[in-house]
């Protein structure tokens, strides 16, 4: 599920049955790690707690029992931390270190369209007017 999400996020989903008994927990962090997500074991060791800010769980947990969920990972009690985002540029095999040139787009127009769609997707916001001042390629579109 997480690999299909686009954007910046850190979330925890808890499911329960009709009696209120917890049936599942899923915590996940966005692919690049823009939004923080911390997890920790409570001092009594009985619960796992989550927060988007370290101060949100620091009173309940021993500092050695707090960890930040890494970018591109999800956590469940059954699996522990699992890396769901595995981009080709983040691998150490020989094909990546010595790549064969390939082109995803057959025309410059296809490349331009893909870049414009990516920028439009990231420009969605809660306010009507916004401005990117990074000076990067996407800011010039």
N, C-alpha and C positions, 0 to 999 in steps of 0.2 A: 504494500500500500504506500509506504513512504516514498519509494522511488518514483511514484507517479505524481507526487506533489511538486508544485512549482512555487518558489518564493522562499521567504524567510519565516521560520517557525521554530518554536519549541513548545511541545504540548505533552499532556498526560491524559489518557483516556482510561476511565475505569468503567467496566461493565458489571452489571449485577443481574441476578435472576429475579423472578417475581416476588421472592421472599426477602429481597434486599441483601442476599449473600453475594459477596464479591466473586465474580466469575473470571475476571481478567483485568490485566493492567498493561497498557502500552505507553511508553514514554519515547519521544523521538525528537531529534534535533535536525535542523535544515542541513542541506548538503555542504554548505560552505561554513556554517557555524556562525552566522550573523547574530542569531538570537541565542542567548545563553540558556542553559538548563542544567541545574545542579540536582544531585540526588545524594541522600545520606541515610545511614542507619541510625535510628534513635538511640539514645544512651542506654535504654533498657534492652536494645537489640530486637524488639518485637515488631517494629514497623520500618518501612522505607518511606521517606518523605521527599518531596520534590519542590523546587522553587526556581523562579527565573532570576532571583537575586540571592547571593550567598547569605546575606543577613536574614533572609526569610527562614532559613533552617539552622543557622549557627547556634541558636539557643537550645535547640532540641537534640543536636548531634555533636559528638566529639569531632574536632577538626580532622582527625586522621580517618574518620569514617565518611567524609564528604568528598565527592568527586564530581567533576563536570562531565556530563555526557559529551563525548567527542562529536565533532561535526560529522554528519553523514552516518550516524548510528541510531539504532533504536534499542530499547531495553524492555524485556518482559521477565517476570520471575522465572519462567521456564527456560529461557534461552540466555539470560544475562545480556551483555552488550553484544550487538551484532552490527557489523558494518554493512549497510545496504547500498552505499554509494561508492562505486568502484570505477572512476573515470579512467580511460586509457592513458591519460597523461600522468596518472599517479601509480603506475605499475613499474616494476623493476626488471621486466623481462627484456631480452635482446631486441625483440621487434620494436619495442618502444624506444630503447636507447639508440637504435639505428633504424629509423623509420624509412619506409618506402613512401615517397611522395604520392599522396592521393588527394583528390578533390571531391568534396561532398556535393558541391554545386556545379552544374554544367555551364551556367552563365553568370555573369556579373550581376544581372538582374535578379536571379534566384538568391544570390548571396545578400544583395541589398534588401530584398523582401524579408528574408529570415532575420536580418539584423533589425529592421524596422519593427517586425512583430515582437522581437525580444524586448526592445525598448518600450513599446506600447504596453506590454504585459507588466513591466516593472514600474510604469508610471501611474498605475492605479493607486489611488489614495483616498483618504477621507475628506480631503479638501479640494476645492476647485482649481486652485492655482498652485503650482510648484515650480521649482527650478533646481536643476542639477548643475553644480559648479565644479565638477571634477576636472573638466577639460578633456576628458577621454573621448574616444571615438563615438560612443553612444550619446554624449552631450551635444555633439555637433549635428545630430539628425533632427 
